[in-house]
Structures are given as structure tokens and as C-alpha cells.
């Protein structure tokens, strides 16, 4: 059994890729059969293609199948360094109530996208807080009151290999945007800076998990649909900038019985129709987070200045390597939460990089003469 897909927009890009070598990537996807064979095949195919694309660092906008209409009009919002040319399904099987697809995807490098990527290796520390249910009473069907915590754990799994996820807090932490900056920003940044050394705060609220409260007969005769809506905030605790402040939403069949108690921490929930749809949404959120933090300039606090050099609080874990260059930022507090910053042209170069700190030396005469004061910071030179 084989199926092929082409991105029509890629036909014009083929001449650019003739000098490059195409690579085949194998991936597997699955979906529950309870939602119907065609829907299961479509979701399994999208999951497998997504995995293949992420393996290769490839990007695709729209994949249109030429067989049975599978994936027609579906969008895979992945941005990276290649193009999907075609794929072949090598195996399809049914097991334990799920449809499994294995495919091989042909992916070409795209020089235009490679040039557009950020060259920085910097990986800012991220702290993830548990998600809250905005309306806890909506969790009564299935007793899924712990869905917020389980969703944040699931998102952490999707992020683990792509970002510098330094800590998962055991309590909710939200910067209140309605408070003055001196209070609202410090509410989040003080905890991160003083305890976790994370720069970014990732938080969220699950806004809607509602479904119709039909009678027993209605539950027997028709498929119940449930909402999953979540608002995500990714905030820079150094500057107060929100890199992401967005609501995401899907709806999917709720295949459990009306009075079932569902354990959202178990894999069986995430393999259900509703769990698969929610998990795919969390994967989309993870990709948006990776993209949002990928082009940030490194900012480090100066811990100490001595004869050995300048000690800063970023190291290999944040992507810092010997030879990286930084400039000095003079920072003076005007009042709590408000600062005056002046950038210097003097440059410092990393001499030693350890797990969570680095040692820098002056890179020019101006840097050797400059005076470091408490509160000064360093920012990377692109």
C-alpha cells in the first residue's frame, strides 16, 4: 500500500534543491479507531508526517493526498529547515483499538529557509507552572479536575528535547498584567530570578472543557463532543515582554460513558479521541514556544568580577560556548521595578563555559578599562 503527497508550492523550489541530497525518514503514527477509519487514518498520517518532519527539521504548510482524499486541506504548522516532497506508507495495521501507520518521507533541504533561521545557540531557561481550570465545575463529566496539571506535564514532555526547561513549579504562578509593572512583573520574575534562575515563565489557563449535559439516552445515541480551549502565556521575566499570549482551541469526541471516572494521568486517556486531539494541540503549542524563544539574545547577570575575569550566570545549559562574545549593560534602578539601562560597546569573550556559569575576559582595550557596578548585565553579540 502506498500513498504519495506533494506540496504544489514546492514545484517552483525544486531547481533550488537539485544540488542537495534528499533524505528518507521513517516515522509511525497512530489514532483511535473509535472515531471511524477515515478519521483515524487521517490523524495517524498527520502524526507520522509531523514526526518525520521534526526528525529532519523540515517545514510544510499544506499536504494534499492524491489517494482517498486523506489529509486533503490539512495544515501542518511546522517551521524549520527543509521541504517535504513525498511520502510512502509502508505499513498499516490495527491493534488494541488503534490504527497504526508507518511511512517513509522524502525531505529535501531548503537553502532559503536555512538562511532564515537564527544562528544563535542560546536557550533561555524556562519555568513551567501547572495549568489551572478556569471553570473547575466543567470537569465533573469524567471527574477530570486534574486535567490542567496533566496537560502541563504533557506539554513538558513535548518541550523536553527542544528547550531549556529548567524547572516545573508545583504551584501556579501568573504575572498579573493588571497590577503596576513594579508589582505585576516582579511577582513572576523575582521567583524565577532568585530561585530557579529561569528567564522565561510559561503559564496557562484551560478556559473551556465543557460539553452538553444531555440525558442518558442522548449519550447512547450520538457521539458527545467536548471542548478543549487553553490560553498560553510565555513571558520574559527580565523585560516583561510577552512572547506568546494566545488562546488555542479544538473540540473532539468524548468517547467515555457519562458516569465514567477518567484518570487523565493514564496513557489510556491520551489515546482516546479527545486525548489525542488535546495532545496534538499541545504539540502545536510546543512548536510555537520553540519558535518564539529561538531568536532571543542572551542576557546574563554578572555574579562577580575578579582577576580571573567576569563570572556570569549562563553556561552550557543555556547554549553558551567558549568564544561567544557579550557586551556590557549598565543597569541602574530608579525605583522598584523600573530601571535605566545603558549599553556599552566594550566586548567580553567567554573563556570557560560550565554547566550553569561562564567566565569571560575583556576582548578589547575598552573592556579592560570599563568599570563593573552591581546590577550590570551582559548581552550576547549576534
C-alpha positions as a Markdown table, in Angstrom:
| # | Residue | x | y | z |
|---|---|---|---|---|
| 1 | Unk | 0.0 | 0.0 | 0.0 |
| 2 | Unk | 1.4 | 3.3 | -0.9 |
| 3 | Unk | 0.3 | 6.9 | -0.9 |
| 4 | Unk | 2.1 | 10.0 | -2.1 |
| 5 | Unk | 1.8 | 13.6 | -1.3 |
| 6 | Unk | 3.1 | 16.7 | -3.0 |
| 7 | Unk | 3.2 | 20.3 | -1.9 |
| 8 | Unk | 2.2 | 22.2 | -5.0 |
| 9 | Unk | 4.0 | 25.2 | -3.9 |
| 10 | Unk | 7.3 | 23.3 | -3.9 |
| 11 | Unk | 7.4 | 22.7 | -7.6 |
| 12 | Unk | 9.0 | 26.1 | -8.1 |
| 13 | Unk | 11.5 | 25.3 | -5.4 |
| 14 | Unk | 12.8 | 22.1 | -6.9 |
| 15 | Unk | 15.5 | 23.8 | -9.1 |
| 16 | Unk | 17.0 | 25.2 | -5.9 |
| 17 | Unk | 17.3 | 21.8 | -4.3 |
| 18 | Unk | 18.9 | 19.9 | -7.2 |
| 19 | Unk | 22.4 | 20.3 | -5.7 |
| 20 | Unk | 21.2 | 19.0 | -2.3 |
| 21 | Unk | 20.7 | 15.4 | -1.3 |
| 22 | Unk | 17.2 | 14.1 | -0.4 |
| 23 | Unk | 16.9 | 12.0 | 2.7 |
| 24 | Unk | 14.2 | 9.5 | 3.6 |
| 25 | Unk | 12.9 | 9.4 | 7.2 |
| 26 | Unk | 10.8 | 6.7 | 8.7 |
| 27 | Unk | 8.1 | 7.5 | 11.3 |
| 28 | Unk | 5.0 | 6.0 | 12.8 |
| 29 | Unk | 1.7 | 7.5 | 13.8 |
| 30 | Unk | -1.5 | 6.1 | 15.4 |
| 31 | Unk | -5.0 | 7.1 | 16.2 |
| 32 | Unk | -8.1 | 5.5 | 17.9 |
| 33 | Unk | -10.4 | 3.6 | 15.6 |
| 34 | Unk | -13.5 | 4.6 | 17.6 |
| 35 | Unk | -13.8 | 7.8 | 15.6 |
| 36 | Unk | -14.0 | 6.0 | 12.3 |
| 37 | Unk | -11.5 | 4.5 | 9.9 |
| 38 | Unk | -11.0 | 7.6 | 7.7 |
| 39 | Unk | -10.6 | 10.0 | 10.6 |
| 40 | Unk | -8.2 | 7.6 | 12.3 |
| 41 | Unk | -6.2 | 7.2 | 9.1 |
| 42 | Unk | -6.0 | 11.0 | 8.7 |
| 43 | Unk | -4.9 | 11.6 | 12.3 |
| 44 | Unk | -2.3 | 8.8 | 12.2 |
| 45 | Unk | -0.9 | 10.1 | 8.9 |
| 46 | Unk | -0.6 | 13.6 | 10.2 |
| 47 | Unk | 1.1 | 12.4 | 13.4 |
| 48 | Unk | 3.6 | 10.3 | 11.4 |
| 49 | Unk | 4.4 | 13.1 | 9.0 |
| 50 | Unk | 4.8 | 15.5 | 11.9 |
| 51 | Unk | 7.3 | 13.2 | 13.5 |
| 52 | Unk | 9.2 | 12.7 | 10.2 |
| 53 | Unk | 9.4 | 16.4 | 9.6 |
| 54 | Unk | 10.6 | 17.1 | 13.1 |
| 55 | Unk | 13.3 | 14.4 | 12.7 |
| 56 | Unk | 14.6 | 16.2 | 9.6 |
| 57 | Unk | 14.0 | 19.8 | 10.7 |
| 58 | Unk | 11.6 | 20.2 | 7.8 |
| 59 | Unk | 8.7 | 22.6 | 7.1 |
| 60 | Unk | 5.4 | 22.0 | 5.4 |
| 61 | Unk | 2.4 | 24.3 | 5.0 |
| 62 | Unk | -0.2 | 22.1 | 3.3 |
| 63 | Unk | -0.1 | 18.4 | 2.5 |
| 64 | Unk | -2.6 | 17.2 | -0.1 |
| 65 | Unk | -3.0 | 13.5 | -0.6 |
| 66 | Unk | -3.9 | 12.1 | -4.1 |
| 67 | Unk | -5.4 | 8.9 | -2.7 |
| 68 | Unk | -8.8 | 8.7 | -1.0 |
| 69 | Unk | -8.6 | 12.4 | -0.1 |
| 70 | Unk | -6.5 | 11.6 | 3.0 |
| 71 | Unk | -5.0 | 14.8 | 4.6 |
| 72 | Unk | -6.8 | 16.9 | 2.0 |
| 73 | Unk | -6.7 | 20.5 | 3.1 |
| 74 | Unk | -4.9 | 19.7 | 6.4 |
| 75 | Unk | -2.3 | 22.1 | 7.6 |
| 76 | Unk | 0.9 | 21.1 | 9.5 |
| 77 | Unk | 2.2 | 24.3 | 11.1 |
| 78 | Unk | 5.8 | 23.3 | 11.4 |
| 79 | Unk | 8.6 | 25.7 | 10.6 |
| 80 | Unk | 12.2 | 24.5 | 10.1 |
| 81 | Unk | 14.9 | 23.8 | 7.6 |
| 82 | Unk | 13.6 | 21.6 | 4.7 |
| 83 | Unk | 10.7 | 20.7 | 2.5 |
| 84 | Unk | 8.5 | 17.5 | 2.3 |
| 85 | Unk | 8.5 | 16.3 | -1.3 |
| 86 | Unk | 6.6 | 13.0 | -1.0 |
| 87 | Unk | 5.9 | 10.0 | 1.3 |
| 88 | Unk | 5.2 | 6.3 | 1.0 |
| 89 | Unk | 3.1 | 4.4 | 3.5 |
| 90 | Unk | 4.9 | 1.1 | 4.2 |
| 91 | Unk | 2.6 | -0.5 | 6.7 |
| 92 | Unk | -0.9 | -0.1 | 8.1 |
| 93 | Unk | -2.2 | -2.3 | 10.9 |
| 94 | Unk | -4.9 | -2.3 | 13.6 |
| 95 | Unk | -4.1 | -3.2 | 17.2 |
| 96 | Unk | -5.7 | -2.6 | 20.6 |
| 97 | Unk | -8.4 | -0.4 | 19.1 |
| 98 | Unk | -6.0 | 1.8 | 17.2 |
| 99 | Unk | -4.9 | 2.3 | 13.6 |
| 100 | Unk | -1.1 | 2.3 | 13.2 |
| 101 | Unk | 0.7 | 3.7 | 10.1 |
| 102 | Unk | 4.4 | 3.5 | 9.2 |
| 103 | Unk | 5.7 | 5.7 | 6.4 |
| 104 | Unk | 8.9 | 6.9 | 4.8 |
| 105 | Unk | 9.1 | 10.6 | 4.0 |
| 106 | Unk | 11.3 | 12.2 | 1.3 |
| 107 | Unk | 12.6 | 15.5 | 2.6 |
| 108 | Unk | 14.8 | 18.0 | 0.7 |
| 109 | Unk | 16.9 | 20.7 | 2.3 |
| 110 | Unk | 15.7 | 24.3 | 1.6 |
| 111 | Unk | 18.6 | 26.8 | 1.4 |
| 112 | Unk | 16.1 | 29.7 | 1.7 |
| 113 | Unk | 14.8 | 28.5 | 5.0 |
| 114 | Unk | 18.2 | 27.6 | 6.3 |
| 115 | Unk | 19.3 | 31.2 | 5.8 |
| 116 | Unk | 16.2 | 32.5 | 7.6 |
| 117 | Unk | 16.9 | 30.5 | 10.8 |
| 118 | Unk | 18.5 | 32.2 | 13.8 |
| 119 | Unk | 22.2 | 31.4 | 14.2 |
| 120 | Unk | 22.2 | 31.7 | 18.0 |
| 121 | Unk | 22.6 | 28.7 | 20.2 |
| 122 | Unk | 21.1 | 30.5 | 23.2 |
| 123 | Unk | 18.5 | 28.5 | 25.0 |
| 124 | Unk | 16.9 | 30.7 | 27.7 |
| 125 | Unk | 15.8 | 28.9 | 30.9 |
| 126 | Unk | 12.1 | 28.2 | 31.1 |
| 127 | Unk | 10.0 | 27.6 | 34.2 |
| 128 | Unk | 6.6 | 25.9 | 33.6 |
| 129 | Unk | 3.7 | 26.3 | 36.0 |
| 130 | Unk | 0.7 | 23.9 | 36.3 |
| 131 | Unk | -2.3 | 25.0 | 34.3 |
| 132 | Unk | -5.5 | 26.0 | 36.1 |
| 133 | Unk | -9.0 | 25.2 | 35.1 |
| 134 | Unk | -10.9 | 28.5 | 34.7 |
| 135 | Unk | -14.2 | 26.7 | 35.4 |
| 136 | Unk | -13.5 | 23.7 | 37.6 |
| 137 | Unk | -17.1 | 22.6 | 37.6 |
| 138 | Unk | -16.7 | 21.7 | 33.9 |
| 139 | Unk | -14.6 | 18.8 | 34.9 |
| 140 | Unk | -17.5 | 16.9 | 36.5 |
| 141 | Unk | -18.0 | 14.7 | 33.4 |
| 142 | Unk | -15.2 | 12.2 | 33.8 |
| 143 | Unk | -14.0 | 13.8 | 37.1 |
| 144 | Unk | -11.1 | 15.3 | 35.1 |
| 145 | Unk | -10.3 | 18.1 | 37.6 |
| 146 | Unk | -6.6 | 17.3 | 37.3 |
| 147 | Unk | -6.6 | 17.9 | 33.5 |
| 148 | Unk | -4.7 | 21.2 | 34.0 |
| 149 | Unk | -1.8 | 19.6 | 35.8 |
| 150 | Unk | -1.8 | 16.6 | 33.4 |
| 151 | Unk | -1.7 | 18.9 | 30.4 |
| 152 | Unk | 1.2 | 20.9 | 31.7 |
| 153 | Unk | 3.1 | 17.6 | 32.3 |
| 154 | Unk | 2.3 | 16.5 | 28.7 |
| 155 | Unk | 3.5 | 19.8 | 27.3 |
| 156 | Unk | 6.7 | 19.5 | 29.3 |
| 157 | Unk | 7.3 | 16.1 | 27.6 |
| 158 | Unk | 6.9 | 17.7 | 24.1 |
| 159 | Unk | 9.3 | 20.5 | 25.1 |
| 160 | Unk | 12.0 | 18.5 | 26.9 |
| 161 | Unk | 14.3 | 17.9 | 23.9 |
| 162 | Unk | 13.8 | 21.3 | 22.3 |
| 163 | Unk | 14.1 | 24.0 | 25.0 |
| 164 | Unk | 16.0 | 24.6 | 28.2 |
| 165 | Unk | 13.2 | 23.6 | 30.6 |
| 166 | Unk | 14.8 | 24.2 | 33.9 |
| 167 | Unk | 12.0 | 23.5 | 36.3 |
| 168 | Unk | 8.4 | 22.6 | 36.6 |
| 169 | Unk | 6.9 | 24.5 | 39.5 |
| 170 | Unk | 4.5 | 22.7 | 41.8 |
| 171 | Unk | 2.3 | 25.8 | 42.2 |
| 172 | Unk | 0.6 | 28.2 | 39.8 |
| 173 | Unk | 2.4 | 31.4 | 39.1 |
| 174 | Unk | 0.9 | 34.1 | 36.9 |
| 175 | Unk | 2.1 | 37.6 | 36.4 |
| 176 | Unk | -1.0 | 39.8 | 36.9 |
| 177 | Unk | -1.0 | 42.2 | 34.0 |
| 178 | Unk | -3.5 | 44.5 | 35.8 |
| 179 | Unk | -1.0 | 45.3 | 38.5 |
| 180 | Unk | 1.5 | 48.1 | 38.1 |
| 181 | Unk | 4.7 | 46.9 | 36.4 |
| 182 | Unk | 6.7 | 47.3 | 39.6 |
| 183 | Unk | 4.4 | 44.8 | 41.3 |
| 184 | Unk | 3.0 | 42.7 | 38.5 |
| 185 | Unk | 6.3 | 41.9 | 36.7 |
| 186 | Unk | 8.2 | 41.3 | 39.9 |
| 187 | Unk | 5.6 | 38.8 | 41.1 |
| 188 | Unk | 6.8 | 36.4 | 38.5 |
| 189 | Unk | 10.4 | 37.5 | 37.8 |
| 190 | Unk | 11.5 | 37.6 | 41.5 |
| 191 | Unk | 10.7 | 33.9 | 41.9 |
| 192 | Unk | 12.4 | 32.9 | 38.7 |
| 193 | Unk | 15.5 | 35.0 | 39.1 |
| 194 | Unk | 16.1 | 34.3 | 42.8 |
| 195 | Unk | 15.2 | 30.6 | 43.0 |
| 196 | Unk | 15.1 | 28.9 | 39.5 |
| 197 | Unk | 17.4 | 31.2 | 37.5 |
| 198 | Unk | 14.9 | 30.9 | 34.6 |
| 199 | Unk | 14.4 | 33.8 | 32.3 |
| 200 | Unk | 11.0 | 32.7 | 30.8 |
| 201 | Unk | 7.8 | 31.9 | 32.6 |
| 202 | Unk | 5.4 | 29.6 | 30.8 |
| 203 | Unk | 1.9 | 29.6 | 32.2 |
| 204 | Unk | -1.6 | 28.8 | 31.1 |
| 205 | Unk | -5.3 | 28.5 | 31.9 |
| 206 | Unk | -7.6 | 26.0 | 30.5 |
| 207 | Unk | -10.6 | 28.1 | 29.6 |
| 208 | Unk | -13.2 | 25.6 | 28.4 |
| 209 | Unk | -13.7 | 21.8 | 28.7 |
| 210 | Unk | -17.4 | 22.0 | 28.5 |
| 211 | Unk | -19.8 | 19.5 | 26.8 |
| 212 | Unk | -23.6 | 19.2 | 26.5 |
| 213 | Unk | -25.3 | 17.8 | 29.6 |
| 214 | Unk | -27.7 | 15.5 | 27.7 |
| 215 | Unk | -29.8 | 12.8 | 29.2 |
| 216 | Unk | -28.7 | 9.1 | 29.3 |
| 217 | Unk | -30.5 | 8.3 | 26.0 |
| 218 | Unk | -28.8 | 11.1 | 24.2 |
| 219 | Unk | -25.4 | 9.8 | 25.3 |
| 220 | Unk | -26.3 | 6.4 | 23.9 |
| 221 | Unk | -27.5 | 7.6 | 20.5 |
| 222 | Unk | -25.0 | 10.2 | 19.5 |
| 223 | Unk | -21.3 | 11.0 | 19.9 |
| 224 | Unk | -20.7 | 13.6 | 22.5 |
| 225 | Unk | -18.4 | 16.5 | 21.7 |
| 226 | Unk | -16.2 | 18.2 | 24.2 |
| 227 | Unk | -14.3 | 21.5 | 24.0 |
| 228 | Unk | -10.6 | 22.0 | 24.9 |
| 229 | Unk | -9.6 | 25.6 | 25.0 |
| 230 | Unk | -6.4 | 26.9 | 26.6 |
| 231 | Unk | -4.7 | 30.3 | 26.8 |
| 232 | Unk | -0.9 | 30.2 | 26.9 |
| 233 | Unk | 1.5 | 33.0 | 28.2 |
| 234 | Unk | 5.2 | 32.9 | 27.6 |
| 235 | Unk | 6.8 | 35.9 | 29.4 |
| 236 | Unk | 10.3 | 37.3 | 29.6 |
| 237 | Unk | 10.8 | 37.9 | 33.3 |
| 238 | Unk | 13.8 | 40.3 | 32.5 |
| 239 | Unk | 11.9 | 42.7 | 30.3 |
| 240 | Unk | 8.2 | 42.0 | 31.0 |
| 241 | Unk | 7.6 | 41.2 | 27.3 |
| 242 | Unk | 5.1 | 38.5 | 26.5 |
| 243 | Unk | 6.4 | 36.4 | 23.6 |
| 244 | Unk | 3.2 | 34.4 | 23.4 |
| 245 | Unk | -0.2 | 35.4 | 24.7 |
| 246 | Unk | -2.6 | 33.2 | 22.7 |
| 247 | Unk | -5.7 | 31.1 | 23.0 |
| 248 | Unk | -5.8 | 27.6 | 21.3 |
| 249 | Unk | -8.9 | 25.6 | 20.8 |
| 250 | Unk | -10.1 | 22.3 | 19.5 |
| 251 | Unk | -13.2 | 20.1 | 20.0 |
| 252 | Unk | -13.2 | 16.3 | 19.8 |
| 253 | Unk | -15.5 | 13.3 | 20.6 |
| 254 | Unk | -15.7 | 12.3 | 24.2 |
| 255 | Unk | -15.9 | 8.5 | 23.9 |
| 256 | Unk | -16.3 | 7.7 | 27.6 |
| 257 | Unk | -19.5 | 6.9 | 29.3 |
| 258 | Unk | -21.4 | 9.6 | 31.2 |
| 259 | Unk | -20.6 | 8.4 | 34.7 |
| 260 | Unk | -17.1 | 7.1 | 34.0 |
| 261 | Unk | -14.3 | 8.4 | 36.2 |
| 262 | Unk | -11.4 | 9.1 | 33.9 |
| 263 | Unk | -7.8 | 9.2 | 35.0 |
| 264 | Unk | -6.1 | 11.9 | 32.9 |
| 265 | Unk | -2.7 | 10.8 | 34.1 |
| 266 | Unk | -3.0 | 7.5 | 32.4 |
| 267 | Unk | -2.0 | 6.8 | 28.8 |
| 268 | Unk | -5.5 | 5.4 | 28.0 |
| 269 | Unk | -6.9 | 8.9 | 28.3 |
| 270 | Unk | -4.3 | 10.4 | 25.9 |
| 271 | Unk | -5.0 | 7.6 | 23.5 |
| 272 | Unk | -8.7 | 8.3 | 23.4 |
| 273 | Unk | -10.2 | 10.5 | 20.6 |
| 274 | Unk | -10.4 | 13.5 | 23.0 |
| 275 | Unk | -6.9 | 12.9 | 24.4 |
| 276 | Unk | -5.3 | 12.6 | 21.0 |
| 277 | Unk | -6.8 | 15.9 | 19.8 |
| 278 | Unk | -5.8 | 17.7 | 23.0 |
| 279 | Unk | -2.3 | 16.2 | 22.8 |
| 280 | Unk | -1.9 | 17.4 | 19.1 |
| 281 | Unk | -2.9 | 20.8 | 20.2 |
| 282 | Unk | -0.2 | 20.7 | 23.0 |
| 283 | Unk | 2.3 | 19.7 | 20.3 |
| 284 | Unk | 1.3 | 22.7 | 18.3 |
| 285 | Unk | 1.8 | 24.9 | 21.4 |
| 286 | Unk | 5.2 | 23.4 | 21.9 |
| 287 | Unk | 6.3 | 24.2 | 18.4 |
| 288 | Unk | 5.1 | 27.8 | 18.9 |
| 289 | Unk | 7.1 | 28.1 | 22.1 |
| 290 | Unk | 10.2 | 26.7 | 20.5 |
| 291 | Unk | 9.9 | 29.2 | 17.6 |
| 292 | Unk | 9.1 | 32.2 | 20.0 |
| 293 | Unk | 12.3 | 31.7 | 22.0 |
| 294 | Unk | 14.6 | 30.7 | 19.2 |
| 295 | Unk | 15.8 | 34.2 | 18.2 |
| 296 | Unk | 16.2 | 35.7 | 21.7 |
| 297 | Unk | 19.5 | 37.4 | 22.6 |
| 298 | Unk | 21.2 | 36.1 | 25.7 |
| 299 | Unk | 21.1 | 38.3 | 28.8 |
| 300 | Unk | 23.2 | 37.3 | 31.8 |
| 301 | Unk | 23.6 | 38.6 | 35.3 |
| 302 | Unk | 27.2 | 39.4 | 36.4 |
| 303 | Unk | 27.9 | 37.5 | 39.6 |
| 304 | Unk | 31.4 | 38.6 | 40.3 |
| 305 | Unk | 34.4 | 40.4 | 38.8 |
| 306 | Unk | 37.9 | 39.3 | 39.8 |
| 307 | Unk | 41.4 | 38.9 | 38.4 |
| 308 | Unk | 40.3 | 35.7 | 36.7 |
| 309 | Unk | 37.6 | 37.5 | 34.8 |
| 310 | Unk | 33.9 | 38.2 | 34.9 |
| 311 | Unk | 31.6 | 35.5 | 36.3 |
| 312 | Unk | 28.1 | 35.3 | 34.7 |
| 313 | Unk | 25.2 | 33.1 | 35.4 |
| 314 | Unk | 24.8 | 31.5 | 32.0 |
| 315 | Unk | 26.7 | 28.3 | 30.8 |
| 316 | Unk | 26.5 | 25.3 | 28.6 |
| 317 | Unk | 22.9 | 24.5 | 29.7 |
| 318 | Unk | 21.9 | 27.8 | 28.0 |
| 319 | Unk | 24.0 | 27.1 | 24.9 |
| 320 | Unk | 26.9 | 29.3 | 25.9 |
| 321 | Unk | 30.3 | 28.2 | 24.5 |
| 322 | Unk | 33.9 | 29.5 | 24.6 |
| 323 | Unk | 34.4 | 32.2 | 22.1 |
| 324 | Unk | 30.9 | 33.7 | 22.4 |
| 325 | Unk | 31.0 | 37.5 | 22.8 |
| 326 | Unk | 29.0 | 39.7 | 25.1 |
| 327 | Unk | 28.6 | 43.5 | 25.6 |
| 328 | Unk | 28.0 | 45.2 | 28.9 |
| 329 | Unk | 24.7 | 46.7 | 30.0 |
| 330 | Unk | 24.9 | 49.3 | 32.8 |
| 331 | Unk | 21.7 | 49.0 | 34.8 |
| 332 | Unk | 20.6 | 51.4 | 37.5 |
| 333 | Unk | 17.4 | 51.1 | 39.5 |
| 334 | Unk | 15.3 | 54.2 | 39.5 |
| 335 | Unk | 12.7 | 52.6 | 41.9 |
| 336 | Unk | 11.5 | 49.1 | 42.4 |
| 337 | Unk | 10.5 | 47.6 | 39.0 |
| 338 | Unk | 11.9 | 50.4 | 37.0 |
| 339 | Unk | 15.5 | 50.6 | 35.6 |
| 340 | Unk | 17.7 | 52.8 | 33.5 |
| 341 | Unk | 19.9 | 50.8 | 31.1 |
| 342 | Unk | 22.9 | 52.0 | 29.0 |
| 343 | Unk | 24.7 | 49.7 | 26.6 |
| 344 | Unk | 28.4 | 49.7 | 26.2 |
| 345 | Unk | 30.4 | 48.9 | 23.0 |
| 346 | Unk | 33.1 | 47.2 | 25.0 |
| 347 | Unk | 33.1 | 43.4 | 24.4 |
| 348 | Unk | 33.9 | 40.4 | 26.5 |
| 349 | Unk | 34.7 | 36.9 | 25.3 |
| 350 | Unk | 33.8 | 33.6 | 27.0 |
| 351 | Unk | 36.9 | 31.8 | 28.2 |
| 352 | Unk | 35.4 | 28.9 | 30.1 |
| 353 | Unk | 31.8 | 27.6 | 29.9 |
| 354 | Unk | 30.5 | 25.4 | 32.7 |
| 355 | Unk | 27.0 | 23.9 | 33.2 |
| 356 | Unk | 25.3 | 26.9 | 34.7 |
| 357 | Unk | 28.0 | 29.7 | 34.6 |
| 358 | Unk | 30.8 | 31.1 | 32.4 |
| 359 | Unk | 34.0 | 33.1 | 32.9 |
| 360 | Unk | 34.7 | 35.9 | 30.5 |
| 361 | Unk | 37.7 | 38.1 | 29.7 |
| 362 | Unk | 38.0 | 41.5 | 28.1 |
| 363 | Unk | 38.1 | 41.3 | 24.3 |
| 364 | Unk | 39.4 | 44.8 | 23.7 |
| 365 | Unk | 41.1 | 47.8 | 25.3 |
| 366 | Unk | 37.7 | 49.4 | 26.1 |
| 367 | Unk | 36.6 | 46.3 | 28.0 |
| 368 | Unk | 39.8 | 46.3 | 30.1 |
| 369 | Unk | 39.2 | 49.8 | 31.3 |
| 370 | Unk | 35.5 | 49.6 | 31.9 |
| 371 | Unk | 34.2 | 49.6 | 35.5 |
| 372 | Unk | 31.6 | 47.0 | 36.5 |
| 373 | Unk | 29.0 | 48.1 | 39.1 |
| 374 | Unk | 26.4 | 46.0 | 41.0 |
| 375 | Unk | 23.4 | 45.2 | 38.8 |
| 376 | Unk | 25.3 | 45.3 | 35.5 |
| 377 | Unk | 24.4 | 42.6 | 33.0 |
| 378 | Unk | 25.8 | 41.2 | 29.7 |
| 379 | Unk | 24.0 | 40.7 | 26.4 |
| 380 | Unk | 25.2 | 38.5 | 23.5 |
| 381 | Unk | 26.6 | 39.9 | 20.3 |
| 382 | Unk | 24.8 | 38.4 | 17.3 |
